[in-house]
């Protein structure tokens, strides 16, 4: 714990060092900035993960490792010039087990997760097993308790998810899932949801907390521009699964999709105004 406290004193120094390394994203809003922010983001995350990897070895498979790592990773928002606004923080802050389902548009969604991790406190997420082999990011997230599943083996993946959620419920912890299953690069409407998150929520009787990211209005993939901007993370009222059976999976999925789609449409209008 003393080592953790000592390292926390240097998170801003690490952020400043990354800003020096990653000056390219601070260029004026043009094509060069658009293309280089991807590579610089990757460089920054690699450096941060390499610094944190030895620390994770001190308490492997501990979900609190990700909370600590997020406090350093989120400093990169200052480099990119992204301001994250969390709405209905009280819902995520409540100490309870739950399944968080969120829309997925960009790999920067992970940066948004790290920004609000302190609010969620005890939380982990699922990832495809291939990510485990991306050094140093994969090993670090494994040490942080991230759950890796094999998408090619749905039965095994579901069994692993169920056992994980039961453990998290006992710890009053949350599991973050992107039910679209992949990044929605067009971002005009939400992609269809897969059933996994809703099946496991019903099997474990865990509440669902819908989370909606606003559109990335400051990123233009057509004109290849990337500028500073604001992102809203809107948290909706929890959806209870008490008393539901597996026969209700489709209706629960559709209900959640409808609520999140309506909120996403509101955010689209807000950012166009």
C-alpha positions as CSV (number, residue, x, y, z in Angstrom):
1,X,0.0,0.0,0.0
2,X,2.9,2.4,0.7
3,X,4.2,1.8,-2.8
4,X,0.7,2.6,-4.2
5,X,0.5,5.8,-2.3
6,X,4.0,6.8,-3.4
7,X,3.3,6.1,-7.1
8,X,0.0,8.1,-6.8
9,X,2.1,11.2,-6.1
10,X,3.8,10.9,-9.4
11,X,0.7,10.4,-11.7
12,X,0.8,14.0,-12.8
13,X,4.5,13.8,-13.5
14,X,3.9,10.8,-15.7
15,X,1.1,12.7,-17.5
16,X,3.5,15.6,-18.1
17,X,6.1,13.2,-19.5
18,X,3.5,11.7,-21.8
19,X,2.5,15.2,-23.0
20,X,6.1,15.8,-24.0
21,X,6.3,12.5,-25.9
22,X,2.9,13.0,-27.5
23,X,3.1,16.6,-28.8
24,X,1.8,15.6,-32.2
25,X,-1.8,15.4,-31.1
26,X,-1.5,19.0,-30.0
27,X,-1.1,20.2,-33.6
28,X,-3.9,22.3,-35.2
29,X,-7.0,20.5,-36.2
30,X,-6.0,18.9,-39.5
31,X,-5.4,15.5,-41.2
32,X,-2.0,15.1,-39.6
33,X,-3.5,15.5,-36.1
34,X,-6.3,13.1,-37.0
35,X,-3.9,10.3,-38.0
36,X,-1.2,10.9,-35.4
37,X,-3.5,10.9,-32.4
38,X,-4.2,7.2,-33.0
39,X,-0.5,6.3,-32.9
40,X,0.3,8.6,-30.0
41,X,-2.5,7.2,-28.0
42,X,-1.1,3.8,-28.5
43,X,2.4,4.9,-27.5
44,X,1.0,6.6,-24.3
45,X,-1.0,3.6,-23.3
46,X,2.0,1.3,-23.8
47,X,4.2,3.5,-21.7
48,X,1.6,3.7,-18.9
49,X,1.0,-0.1,-18.9
50,X,4.7,-0.9,-18.8
51,X,5.1,1.4,-15.7
52,X,2.1,-0.2,-14.0
53,X,2.8,-3.8,-14.9
54,X,5.3,-4.5,-12.0
55,X,2.8,-2.9,-9.6
56,X,0.0,-5.3,-10.8
57,X,2.3,-8.3,-9.9
58,X,2.0,-7.3,-6.2
59,X,-1.6,-8.2,-6.1
60,X,-2.6,-10.2,-9.2
61,X,-6.2,-10.6,-10.3
62,X,-7.3,-7.7,-8.0
63,X,-10.0,-5.5,-9.5
64,X,-8.7,-2.6,-7.5
65,X,-5.6,-2.6,-9.7
66,X,-7.7,-1.2,-12.6
67,X,-9.0,1.6,-10.4
68,X,-5.5,2.6,-9.5
69,X,-4.3,2.4,-13.1
70,X,-7.3,4.5,-14.3
71,X,-6.2,7.4,-12.2
72,X,-3.0,7.6,-14.2
73,X,-4.4,6.7,-17.6
74,X,-7.2,9.3,-17.5
75,X,-4.5,12.0,-17.3
76,X,-4.1,11.5,-21.1
77,X,-7.4,13.4,-21.5
78,X,-5.4,16.5,-21.0
79,X,-3.2,15.6,-23.9
80,X,-6.1,15.0,-26.3
81,X,-8.2,17.9,-24.9
82,X,-11.2,15.7,-24.1
83,X,-13.5,16.8,-21.2
84,X,-15.8,14.0,-19.9
85,X,-19.1,14.9,-18.2
86,X,-20.8,12.2,-16.1
87,X,-24.5,12.5,-15.6
88,X,-26.3,10.7,-12.8
89,X,-23.1,9.8,-11.0
90,X,-25.1,8.7,-8.0
91,X,-26.3,5.6,-9.8
92,X,-22.8,4.3,-10.5
93,X,-21.5,5.4,-7.1
94,X,-23.9,3.2,-5.2
95,X,-22.2,0.2,-3.6
96,X,-23.9,-2.7,-5.2
97,X,-23.3,-5.5,-7.7
98,X,-24.6,-4.9,-11.2
99,X,-24.0,-5.3,-14.9
100,X,-23.2,-2.1,-16.7
101,X,-24.1,-2.1,-20.5
102,X,-22.7,0.7,-22.6
103,X,-22.7,1.6,-26.3
104,X,-19.3,1.3,-28.1
105,X,-18.2,3.8,-30.8
106,X,-14.5,4.3,-30.4
107,X,-11.5,2.9,-28.6
108,X,-11.6,6.2,-26.7
109,X,-14.6,4.7,-24.8
110,X,-12.0,2.9,-22.7
111,X,-10.5,6.3,-21.8
112,X,-14.0,7.3,-20.7
113,X,-14.2,4.2,-18.5
114,X,-10.9,5.1,-16.8
115,X,-12.2,8.7,-16.2
116,X,-15.2,7.5,-14.2
117,X,-13.6,4.4,-12.6
118,X,-13.2,6.1,-9.3
119,X,-16.9,6.7,-9.2
120,X,-17.7,3.0,-10.0
121,X,-15.1,2.0,-7.5
122,X,-15.2,-1.8,-7.6
123,X,-15.6,-2.7,-11.2
124,X,-14.2,-4.9,-14.0
125,X,-15.0,-5.6,-17.6
126,X,-15.0,-8.4,-20.2
127,X,-12.7,-8.6,-23.2
128,X,-12.1,-11.1,-26.0
129,X,-9.3,-13.5,-25.1
130,X,-7.1,-12.3,-28.0
131,X,-6.5,-9.0,-26.1
132,X,-4.6,-10.9,-23.4
133,X,-1.7,-11.3,-25.8
134,X,-1.3,-7.6,-26.6
135,X,1.7,-6.7,-24.5
136,X,1.8,-4.9,-22.1
137,X,-1.9,-4.0,-22.1
138,X,-3.2,-7.6,-22.0
139,X,-1.1,-8.8,-19.1
140,X,-1.8,-5.6,-17.1
141,X,-5.6,-5.9,-17.5
142,X,-5.4,-9.6,-16.6
143,X,-3.6,-8.6,-13.4
144,X,-6.4,-6.1,-12.9
145,X,-9.1,-8.7,-12.9
146,X,-10.5,-8.2,-16.5
147,X,-12.4,-11.2,-17.6
148,X,-11.3,-12.7,-20.9
149,X,-13.7,-14.8,-22.9
150,X,-13.6,-17.0,-26.0
151,X,-16.2,-15.7,-28.4
152,X,-15.8,-18.8,-30.5
153,X,-17.0,-20.9,-27.6
154,X,-20.3,-19.2,-26.5
155,X,-21.2,-21.9,-23.9
156,X,-17.8,-21.7,-22.2
157,X,-18.0,-17.8,-22.3
158,X,-21.4,-17.8,-20.7
159,X,-20.4,-20.2,-17.9
160,X,-17.4,-18.0,-17.2
161,X,-19.5,-14.9,-17.2
162,X,-22.1,-16.3,-14.8
163,X,-19.4,-17.5,-12.3
164,X,-17.7,-14.1,-12.6
165,X,-20.9,-12.2,-11.9
166,X,-21.8,-14.3,-8.9
167,X,-18.4,-13.5,-7.4
168,X,-18.8,-9.8,-8.2
169,X,-22.2,-9.7,-6.6
170,X,-20.7,-11.1,-3.4
171,X,-18.2,-8.3,-3.5
172,X,-20.8,-5.6,-4.4
173,X,-18.8,-5.0,-7.6
174,X,-19.9,-4.2,-11.1
175,X,-19.2,-5.8,-14.5
176,X,-18.9,-3.6,-17.6
177,X,-20.1,-5.0,-21.0
178,X,-20.4,-3.6,-24.5
179,X,-23.5,-5.4,-25.7
180,X,-23.0,-4.3,-29.3
181,X,-20.1,-6.7,-29.4
182,X,-17.9,-4.5,-31.5
183,X,-17.2,-0.8,-32.1
184,X,-20.0,1.1,-33.9
185,X,-17.8,3.3,-36.1
186,X,-20.7,5.0,-37.9
187,X,-22.3,6.0,-34.6
188,X,-25.7,7.2,-36.0
189,X,-27.7,4.5,-34.3
190,X,-26.8,1.7,-31.9
191,X,-25.9,-1.6,-33.3
192,X,-28.2,-4.6,-32.4
193,X,-27.4,-5.9,-28.9
194,X,-26.2,-9.5,-28.4
195,X,-28.0,-11.6,-25.8
196,X,-25.1,-12.5,-23.5
197,X,-25.2,-9.6,-21.1
198,X,-28.9,-10.0,-20.6
199,X,-28.9,-13.7,-20.3
200,X,-26.2,-13.6,-17.5
201,X,-28.1,-10.7,-15.8
202,X,-31.2,-12.8,-15.5
203,X,-29.3,-16.0,-14.6
204,X,-27.6,-14.1,-11.7
205,X,-30.6,-11.8,-11.0
206,X,-28.2,-8.8,-11.3
207,X,-29.6,-5.4,-12.1
208,X,-28.6,-3.8,-15.4
209,X,-27.3,-0.2,-15.4
210,X,-27.5,1.3,-18.9
211,X,-24.7,3.8,-19.8
212,X,-24.8,5.9,-23.0
213,X,-21.8,7.7,-24.5
214,X,-22.6,10.8,-26.5
215,X,-21.4,11.0,-30.2
216,X,-17.8,11.9,-30.7
217,X,-18.8,15.2,-32.4
218,X,-15.2,16.5,-32.4
219,X,-14.0,13.6,-34.5
220,X,-14.8,13.7,-38.3
221,X,-13.8,10.5,-40.0
222,X,-14.9,11.9,-43.4
223,X,-12.8,15.0,-43.4
224,X,-10.1,13.4,-41.2
225,X,-10.2,16.0,-38.4
226,X,-9.8,15.6,-34.6
227,X,-10.1,18.5,-32.3
228,X,-10.7,19.2,-28.6
229,X,-14.2,18.4,-27.4
230,X,-16.6,17.3,-24.7
231,X,-18.1,13.9,-24.1
232,X,-21.1,13.0,-22.0
233,X,-21.5,9.7,-20.3
234,X,-25.2,9.5,-19.4
235,X,-26.2,6.9,-16.7
236,X,-29.8,5.6,-16.8
237,X,-32.0,4.2,-14.1
238,X,-31.1,0.6,-13.2
239,X,-33.3,-2.1,-14.7
240,X,-34.2,-4.9,-12.2
241,X,-34.1,-8.5,-13.3
242,X,-35.7,-9.9,-10.1
243,X,-38.2,-12.6,-11.0
244,X,-37.2,-12.7,-14.7
245,X,-36.5,-16.0,-16.3
246,X,-34.5,-16.9,-19.4
247,X,-37.7,-16.6,-21.4
248,X,-37.5,-12.9,-20.8
249,X,-34.0,-12.4,-22.3
250,X,-35.3,-10.9,-25.6
251,X,-37.8,-8.6,-23.9
252,X,-35.1,-7.4,-21.5
253,X,-32.7,-6.8,-24.3
254,X,-35.2,-4.9,-26.4
255,X,-36.2,-2.8,-23.4
256,X,-32.6,-1.8,-22.7
257,X,-31.9,-1.1,-26.3
258,X,-34.9,1.2,-26.6
259,X,-34.0,3.2,-23.5
260,X,-30.4,3.6,-24.6
261,X,-31.3,4.4,-28.2
262,X,-33.7,7.2,-27.0
263,X,-31.0,8.6,-24.8
264,X,-28.4,8.4,-27.6
265,X,-30.8,10.3,-29.9
266,X,-31.2,13.0,-27.2
267,X,-27.5,13.4,-26.9
268,X,-27.1,13.6,-30.7
269,X,-29.6,16.5,-30.8
270,X,-27.9,18.2,-27.9
271,X,-24.5,18.1,-29.6
272,X,-25.9,19.4,-32.8
273,X,-27.5,22.4,-31.2
